[in-house]
Amino acid sequence: MASAMEPWLLVATGLSAVNAILLGTLTVVWVRNYRTFGSGMTAGLAGFAATMLIENLLAIVFFFSTGMLYAGDPTAQQAVVALRAVQTVALAALTYVTLK
């Protein structure tokens, strides 16, 4: 199925997978912190990470679906990759600071 995928969408899929791994890590850490400290802030962070994790996993599903709206538009695909890349950089920084 991935062989028929456009190259830009393949990159976007890879970035979404990396984002999902980072968000899974953040969710685990923040849920653990919530259980330890009971802070509303850590509950909010865990909820945010879980929501973003679901969004990235759904994005991967849509990237593989044939009915995607921007499947034939290279400009839209490049924009999606750029947004996923920015998200990856932000999540990598957040994960680094959280695990430090």
C-alpha angles and dihedrals in degrees: 000000000000092000091068091049119107114253094243091052090049089056091047090051091051092049091049089052091052089047090051091053092049092046092048089054092048092048092053093048094046094046089050090049091049091052090049101043105018091218119162088220093060090046089053092048091050091049091048092050092047091050092049089047090056090047092053093047091050089048089057090052091050092047088059095044118100095218096065115142098226099035093116099039114087092191092056090046091053090049090052090050091049092051092047090049092052089049090050092053092048093047092046090054092046092048092048092051093044095051095042 
